[in-house]
Amino acid sequence: MIQETIHIESLSIGYRGKEDAKVVAENICADINGGELTCLLGANGVGKSTLLRTLSAFQPKLGGKIEILGKDLSDYSDKELSTVIGVVLTEKCDVRNMTAEELIGLGRSPYTGFWGKLRGRDKEVVEESISLVKIENLAHRMVHTLSDGERQKVMIAKALAQETPVIYLDEPTAFLDFPSKVEIMQLLHRLTRKTNKTIFLSTHDLELALQIADKIWLMDKSNGVSIGTPEDLALSGYLSNFFARKGIVFDMETGLFRIENEYADKIRLTGHGQKYAMARKALQRNGILANRNVEADAYIEAGNLSSPQYVLHLADGQTVTVNSIQELLEKVSLLFR
């Protein structure tokens, strides 16, 4: 069930100097909900880390309001905050002589007192956290023997063991290969649904965020912070404007960004599904604008996966049938010689 966890009103963030303040972003108004994965996107140096630190109470806000569960962030004591906010940082955790299970157990420190001894309930929560992240096979491994992806899962389990309603993550996929990035993002999305926690993360993995996140925060020096679902931001033009730089365009047909090509020719392409998408990609990579909306005398019928063939309909009424995209490119290139 989706419910408001964090309420932000007229928030200004930045740094206070001796005489004045450096404002990084201002007039941020938003709600962050439990049961949703929210991703913060922006260029390097735009202030993502400043925003995360402010939301985490690691640095003071310049103005405005941040409420968590209806209580102002500044009214929480440090001890209370440790039971409300969990944080997973970018830096690699260099720990030796400790098992993954022992590291996850450190997440119970707000509840275990000075000596940090895990009792019945603490051990249950650690086991539940390990199960939620599905890393039972890693529990007794030494932390320094884990891969980067495995270690990140352990850190997420540690944050779960802290039993906070809010978890912030700073670039959780920064050091991972692509399959591991996908796995971590899917894990975080699944955890929001299963635990109803509020998970908010900063990331540079634009394509993954657009496909997996429930809400996107676009942080830009010129326009501040724009917030919405990936689909609403796309339809409103925010995504196109946000990444309006040379060589990158937002493709409304696929809902993803792509490298902008220069087109010398064009041809209409019909069909749907994977065959249509792959043919369009190949043609546009070769400088031929191809989609359903192109007006041209010749056109290509991509069909669907039930048939491996592509049919090229020529302007004079003739048709040419090919069995692969490579053959299709060869035939189409002859049209524009």
TORVO-984344 format. One record per residue (C-alpha): residue number from 1; residue in one letter; chain; z negated, y negated, x negated. Coordinates in Angstrom, 2 decimals. Last residue first. Layout:
REC resi resn chain       Z       Y       X
REC  NUM    A     A       Z       Y       X
...
This chain:
REC resi resn chain       Z       Y       X
REC  337    R     A   54.26   -4.94  -22.51
REC  336    F     A   52.01   -5.26  -19.46
REC  335    L     A   53.03   -2.17  -17.50
REC  334    L     A   53.00    0.03  -20.62
REC  333    S     A   49.28   -0.66  -21.06
REC  332    V     A   48.69    0.86  -17.63
REC  331    K     A   50.14    4.20  -18.72
REC  330    E     A   48.08    4.43  -21.93
REC  329    L     A   44.91    3.29  -20.20
REC  328    L     A   45.38    5.92  -17.48
REC  327    E     A   45.90    8.66  -20.07
REC  326    Q     A   42.58    7.75  -21.70
REC  325    I     A   40.93    7.53  -18.27
REC  324    S     A   41.86   11.12  -17.61
REC  323    N     A   44.02   13.31  -15.39
REC  322    V     A   47.03   11.12  -14.72
REC  321    T     A   49.26   10.62  -11.67
REC  320    V     A   52.10    8.09  -11.66
REC  319    T     A   53.39    6.64   -8.40
REC  318    Q     A   56.64    4.86   -7.59
REC  317    G     A   56.72    2.11   -4.97
REC  316    D     A   58.49   -0.52   -7.08
REC  315    A     A   55.20   -2.34   -7.83
REC  314    L     A   53.68    0.81   -9.33
REC  313    H     A   50.87    2.88   -7.80
REC  312    L     A   48.80    4.52  -10.56
REC  311    V     A   46.95    7.58   -9.26
REC  310    Y     A   43.84    8.80  -11.07
REC  309    Q     A   42.99   12.51  -11.09
REC  308    P     A   39.74   14.42  -11.56
REC  307    S     A   39.41   15.06   -7.81
REC  306    S     A   36.14   15.65   -5.95
REC  305    L     A   34.62   12.96   -8.17
REC  304    N     A   36.11   10.15   -6.11
REC  303    G     A   39.37    8.25   -5.62
REC  302    A     A   40.42    6.07   -8.55
REC  301    E     A   43.55    4.63   -6.91
REC  300    I     A   45.13    2.14   -9.28
REC  299    Y     A   47.14   -0.86   -8.17
REC  298    A     A   50.43   -2.61   -8.81
REC  297    D     A   51.61   -5.80   -7.08
REC  296    A     A   48.38   -7.63   -7.88
REC  295    E     A   45.58   -9.44   -6.04
REC  294    V     A   42.25   -8.49   -7.59
REC  293    N     A   39.43   -8.00   -5.09
REC  292    R     A   38.89   -4.26   -5.51
REC  291    N     A   38.38   -4.50   -9.27
REC  290    A     A   40.26   -4.64  -12.56
REC  289    L     A   40.66   -7.46  -15.08
REC  288    I     A   42.60   -5.97  -18.00
REC  287    G     A   41.44   -6.98  -21.49
REC  286    N     A   40.87   -3.48  -22.85
REC  285    R     A   37.14   -3.52  -22.14
REC  284    Q     A   38.10   -4.52  -18.61
REC  283    L     A   40.18   -1.37  -18.21
REC  282    A     A   37.47    0.92  -19.57
REC  281    K     A   34.70   -0.55  -17.40
REC  280    R     A   36.84   -0.47  -14.26
REC  279    A     A   37.78    3.16  -14.89
REC  278    M     A   34.12    4.07  -15.42
REC  277    A     A   32.92    2.32  -12.26
REC  276    Y     A   35.70    3.74  -10.06
REC  275    K     A   35.12    7.28  -11.31
REC  274    Q     A   31.36    6.94  -10.93
REC  273    G     A   31.33    5.88   -7.30
REC  272    H     A   34.11    4.18   -5.39
REC  271    G     A   37.84    3.83   -5.12
REC  270    T     A   40.37    1.04   -5.51
REC  269    L     A   41.48   -0.91   -8.58
REC  268    R     A   43.77   -3.93   -8.43
REC  267    I     A   45.35   -4.93  -11.71
REC  266    K     A   44.92   -7.85  -14.08
REC  265    D     A   46.24   -9.05  -17.42
REC  264    A     A   45.17  -11.10  -20.45
REC  263    Y     A   41.48  -10.91  -19.66
REC  262    E     A   38.83  -12.16  -22.05
REC  261    N     A   35.78   -9.94  -21.82
REC  260    E     A   32.23  -10.86  -20.92
REC  259    I     A   29.69   -8.31  -22.07
REC  258    R     A   27.82   -6.90  -19.13
REC  257    F     A   24.71   -7.60  -17.11
REC  256    L     A   23.77   -5.37  -14.21
REC  255    G     A   23.91   -5.44  -10.40
REC  254    T     A   27.07   -3.31  -10.47
REC  253    E     A   29.29   -5.46   -8.25
REC  252    M     A   27.40   -8.70   -8.94
REC  251    D     A   28.15   -8.42  -12.66
REC  250    F     A   25.94  -10.88  -14.53
REC  249    V     A   27.77  -12.36  -17.51
REC  248    I     A   27.12  -12.35  -21.26
REC  247    G     A   29.62  -13.40  -23.98
REC  246    K     A   28.68  -17.04  -24.25
REC  245    R     A   25.52  -17.90  -22.37
REC  244    A     A   24.71  -18.13  -18.70
REC  243    F     A   21.77  -15.73  -18.87
REC  242    F     A   19.48  -17.65  -16.54
REC  241    N     A   22.35  -19.04  -14.52
REC  240    S     A   23.72  -15.61  -13.61
REC  239    L     A   20.24  -14.25  -12.92
REC  238    Y     A   19.28  -17.25  -10.78
REC  237    G     A   22.45  -17.02   -8.69
REC  236    S     A   20.64  -16.59   -5.37
REC  235    L     A   22.14  -13.13   -4.89
REC  234    A     A   20.95  -11.92   -8.29
REC  233    L     A   17.44  -13.33   -7.92
REC  232    D     A   17.21  -11.71   -4.50
REC  231    E     A   18.31   -8.33   -5.91
REC  230    P     A   15.97   -8.38   -8.89
REC  229    T     A   13.08   -9.14   -6.50
REC  228    G     A   11.70  -12.64   -6.85
REC  227    I     A   10.26  -15.23   -9.22
REC  226    S     A   11.69  -18.18  -11.15
REC  225    V     A    9.46  -19.64  -13.88
REC  224    G     A   10.20  -22.95  -15.59
REC  223    N     A   13.74  -24.26  -15.11
REC  222    S     A   14.60  -25.72  -18.51
REC  221    K     A   12.31  -23.74  -20.78
REC  220    D     A   13.02  -20.48  -18.93
REC  219    M     A   10.77  -17.69  -17.68
REC  218    L     A   12.36  -15.28  -15.21
REC  217    W     A    9.63  -13.36  -13.38
REC  216    I     A   11.02  -10.18  -11.84
REC  215    K     A    9.51   -8.14   -8.99
REC  214    D     A    9.82   -4.47   -8.05
REC  213    A     A   10.88   -3.50  -11.57
REC  212    I     A   13.01   -0.39  -12.26
REC  211    Q     A   16.69   -1.35  -12.37
REC  210    L     A   16.43   -5.01  -13.35
REC  209    A     A   13.62   -4.23  -15.81
REC  208    L     A   15.68   -1.51  -17.46
REC  207    E     A   18.65   -3.83  -17.95
REC  206    L     A   16.52   -6.64  -19.35
REC  205    D     A   14.53   -4.70  -21.90
REC  204    H     A   13.02   -7.79  -23.53
REC  203    T     A    9.68   -7.15  -21.84
REC  202    S     A    6.52   -8.76  -20.55
REC  201    L     A    4.36   -6.63  -18.29
REC  200    F     A    2.42   -6.83  -15.05
REC  199    I     A    0.89   -3.74  -13.45
REC  198    T     A   -1.26   -4.28  -10.35
REC  197    K     A   -2.78   -0.92   -9.48
REC  196    N     A   -1.90    1.02   -6.34
REC  195    T     A   -2.74    4.23   -8.25
REC  194    K     A    0.24    6.42   -7.32
REC  193    R     A    2.79    3.72   -6.59
REC  192    T     A    1.91    1.50   -9.53
REC  191    L     A    1.68    4.60  -11.72
REC  190    R     A    5.24    5.66  -10.86
REC  189    H     A    6.61    2.29  -11.97
REC  188    L     A    4.64    2.48  -15.21
REC  187    L     A    5.95    6.00  -15.91
REC  186    Q     A    9.53    4.96  -15.16
REC  185    M     A    9.18    2.12  -17.66
REC  184    I     A    7.69    4.45  -20.28
REC  183    E     A   10.41    7.10  -19.81
REC  182    V     A   13.22    4.55  -19.93
REC  181    K     A   11.88    3.07  -23.17
REC  180    S     A   11.48    6.58  -24.60
REC  179    P     A   15.14    7.39  -23.86
REC  178    F     A   16.17    4.05  -25.47
REC  177    D     A   14.23    4.34  -28.72
REC  176    L     A   10.79    2.75  -28.83
REC  175    F     A    9.23   -0.05  -30.85
REC  174    A     A    9.19   -2.79  -28.20
REC  173    T     A    8.65   -0.58  -25.14
REC  172    P     A    5.20   -1.89  -24.12
REC  171    E     A    6.23   -5.54  -24.73
REC  170    D     A    2.82   -7.02  -23.80
REC  169    L     A    1.21   -4.97  -21.03
REC  168    Y     A   -1.20   -6.33  -18.44
REC  167    I     A   -3.20   -3.95  -16.23
REC  166    V     A   -5.06   -5.12  -13.11
REC  165    P     A   -7.29   -3.09  -10.76
REC  164    T     A   -9.37   -1.98  -13.76
REC  163    E     A  -10.51    1.62  -14.12
REC  162    Q     A  -10.88    1.49  -17.92
REC  161    A     A   -9.52    5.04  -17.96
REC  160    L     A   -6.18    3.63  -16.79
REC  159    A     A   -6.06    1.36  -19.85
REC  158    K     A   -6.74    4.37  -22.10
REC  157    A     A   -3.96    6.29  -20.30
REC  156    I     A   -1.59    3.42  -21.09
REC  155    M     A   -2.67    3.55  -24.73
REC  154    V     A   -2.04    7.32  -24.79
REC  153    K     A    1.42    6.82  -23.32
REC  152    Q     A    2.15    4.26  -26.04
REC  151    R     A    1.09    6.77  -28.68
REC  150    E     A    3.49    9.35  -27.31
REC  149    G     A    6.35    6.85  -27.44
REC  148    D     A    5.52    5.77  -30.98
REC  147    S     A    5.28    9.40  -32.13
REC  146    L     A    1.85   10.97  -32.49
REC  145    T     A    0.39   12.29  -35.75
REC  144    H     A   -1.84    9.21  -36.29
REC  143    V     A   -3.53    9.85  -32.93
REC  142    M     A   -4.75   13.34  -33.83
REC  141    R     A   -3.65   15.80  -31.15
REC  140    H     A   -6.25   17.16  -28.74
REC  139    A     A   -5.07   15.31  -25.65
REC  138    L     A   -1.36   15.45  -26.46
REC  137    N     A   -0.38   18.46  -24.33
REC  136    E     A   -2.34   17.08  -21.38
REC  135    I     A   -0.11   14.01  -21.55
REC  134    K     A    0.95   13.75  -17.92
REC  133    V     A    0.19   10.03  -17.54
REC  132    L     A   -1.80   10.72  -14.38
REC  131    S     A   -3.31   13.87  -15.89
REC  130    I     A   -4.61   12.05  -18.97
REC  129    S     A   -6.09    9.39  -16.72
REC  128    E     A   -7.76   12.01  -14.52
REC  127    E     A   -9.26   13.72  -17.57
REC  126    V     A  -10.62   10.39  -18.85
REC  125    V     A  -11.99    9.60  -15.38
REC  124    E     A  -13.76   12.97  -15.20
REC  123    K     A  -15.27   12.51  -18.65
REC  122    D     A  -16.67    9.13  -17.64
REC  121    R     A  -18.13   10.56  -14.43
REC  120    G     A  -20.00   13.30  -16.29
REC  119    R     A  -21.20   11.28  -19.29
REC  118    L     A  -19.33    9.73  -22.20
REC  117    K     A  -21.60    8.23  -24.85
REC  116    G     A  -20.56    4.72  -25.85
REC  115    W     A  -23.79    3.95  -27.71
REC  114    F     A  -24.12    0.38  -26.39
REC  113    G     A  -23.38    1.07  -22.75
REC  112    T     A  -20.95    3.57  -21.24
REC  111    Y     A  -19.39    1.50  -18.44
REC  110    P     A  -17.36   -1.22  -20.16
REC  109    S     A  -16.65    1.31  -22.98
REC  108    R     A  -14.77    3.73  -20.69
REC  107    G     A  -11.42    2.86  -22.23
REC  106    L     A  -12.80    4.26  -25.47
REC  105    G     A  -12.36    7.69  -23.88
REC  104    I     A   -8.59    7.30  -24.22
REC  103    L     A   -9.11    7.16  -27.98
REC  102    E     A  -11.22   10.32  -27.87
REC  101    E     A   -8.56   12.12  -25.82
REC  100    A     A   -5.85   11.08  -28.27
REC   99    T     A   -7.89   12.55  -31.11
REC   98    M     A   -9.55   10.42  -33.76
REC   97    N     A   -9.62   10.80  -37.54
REC   96    R     A   -7.07    8.01  -37.94
REC   95    V     A   -6.11    5.04  -35.78
REC   94    D     A   -3.23    2.64  -36.36
REC   93    C     A   -2.56    1.36  -32.81
REC   92    K     A    0.87   -0.24  -32.95
REC   91    E     A    0.84   -3.88  -31.93
REC   90    T     A    2.46   -4.73  -28.61
REC   89    L     A   -0.80   -5.00  -26.66
REC   88    V     A   -2.10   -3.00  -23.68
REC   87    V     A   -4.59   -5.02  -21.64
REC   86    G     A   -6.95   -3.94  -18.87
REC   85    I     A   -8.34   -6.54  -16.48
REC   84    V     A  -11.07   -6.13  -13.81
REC   83    T     A  -13.81   -4.02  -15.44
REC   82    S     A  -13.60   -5.82  -18.78
REC   81    L     A  -13.49   -9.10  -16.85
REC   80    E     A  -16.96   -8.40  -15.44
REC   79    K     A  -18.42   -8.02  -18.91
REC   78    D     A  -16.76  -11.23  -20.09
REC   77    S     A  -18.16  -13.06  -17.06
REC   76    Y     A  -15.79  -13.88  -14.21
REC   75    D     A  -15.89  -17.39  -12.77
REC   74    S     A  -13.00  -18.60  -14.94
REC   73    L     A  -10.63  -16.14  -13.24
REC   72    D     A  -11.37  -17.59   -9.82
REC   71    K     A  -12.33  -14.90   -7.32
REC   70    G     A  -10.13  -13.72   -4.44
REC   69    L     A   -9.30  -10.37   -6.00
REC   68    I     A   -8.07  -12.18   -9.11
REC   67    E     A   -7.59  -15.92   -8.77
REC   66    I     A   -5.73  -18.19  -11.18
REC   65    K     A   -5.68  -21.91  -10.31
REC   64    G     A   -4.09  -25.03  -11.66
REC   63    G     A   -4.45  -26.75  -15.01
REC   62    L     A   -4.25  -26.37  -18.77
REC   61    K     A   -5.19  -22.69  -18.65
REC   60    P     A   -7.69  -21.35  -21.14
REC   59    Q     A   -6.86  -18.63  -23.70
REC   58    F     A   -7.67  -14.92  -23.74
REC   57    A     A   -8.33  -15.12  -19.99
REC   56    S     A   -5.77  -12.31  -19.37
REC   55    L     A   -3.58  -14.59  -17.22
REC   54    T     A   -3.67  -17.16  -20.02
REC   53    R     A   -2.86  -14.61  -22.69
REC   52    L     A    0.06  -13.31  -20.61
REC   51    L     A    1.40  -16.82  -20.06
REC   50    T     A    1.14  -17.68  -23.75
REC   49    S     A    2.85  -14.41  -24.64
REC   48    K     A    5.76  -15.26  -22.34
REC   47    G     A    6.04  -18.82  -23.68
REC   46    V     A    9.75  -19.46  -24.25
REC   45    G     A    9.55  -18.58  -27.94
REC   44    N     A   11.77  -15.52  -27.68
REC   43    A     A   13.91  -15.57  -24.55
REC   42    G     A   12.52  -14.65  -21.15
REC   41    L     A   11.60  -11.81  -18.84
REC   40    L     A    8.27  -11.00  -17.16
REC   39    C     A    8.28   -7.70  -15.26
REC   38    T     A    6.26   -6.89  -12.13
REC   37    L     A    5.66   -3.27  -11.08
REC   36    E     A    4.24   -3.19   -7.56
REC   35    G     A    1.43   -1.22   -5.91
REC   34    G     A   -0.98   -4.12   -6.27
REC   33    N     A    0.61   -7.50   -5.87
REC   32    I     A    1.15  -10.55   -8.04
REC   31    D     A    1.24  -13.81   -6.09
REC   30    A     A    3.03  -16.89   -7.30
REC   29    C     A    2.96  -20.62   -8.01
REC   28    I     A    3.73  -21.87  -11.51
REC   27    N     A    3.65  -25.69  -11.61
REC   26    E     A    3.80  -25.81  -15.38
REC   25    A     A    5.18  -24.16  -18.49
REC   24    V     A    4.63  -24.59  -22.24
REC   23    V     A    2.65  -27.84  -22.03
REC   22    K     A    1.40  -29.12  -25.39
REC   21    A     A   -1.83  -30.97  -24.70
REC   20    D     A   -3.07  -34.30  -25.99
REC   19    E     A   -5.49  -35.93  -28.41
REC   18    K     A   -7.28  -33.13  -30.22
REC   17    G     A   -4.74  -30.56  -29.09
REC   16    R     A   -4.82  -28.36  -26.01
REC   15    Y     A   -2.29  -25.54  -25.87
REC   14    G     A   -0.02  -24.33  -23.08
REC   13    I     A   -0.13  -23.21  -19.47
REC   12    S     A    0.04  -25.07  -16.17
REC   11    L     A   -0.65  -23.20  -12.92
REC   10    S     A    0.08  -24.88   -9.60
REC    9    E     A   -1.35  -21.84   -7.76
REC    8    I     A   -1.58  -18.26   -8.95
REC    7    H     A   -3.02  -15.51   -6.75
REC    6    I     A   -3.58  -12.08   -8.27
REC    5    T     A   -4.34   -8.93   -6.28
REC    4    E     A   -2.24   -9.33   -3.15
REC    3    Q     A   -1.72   -6.02   -1.37
REC    2    I     A    1.03   -3.39   -1.38
REC    1    M     A    0.00    0.00    0.00
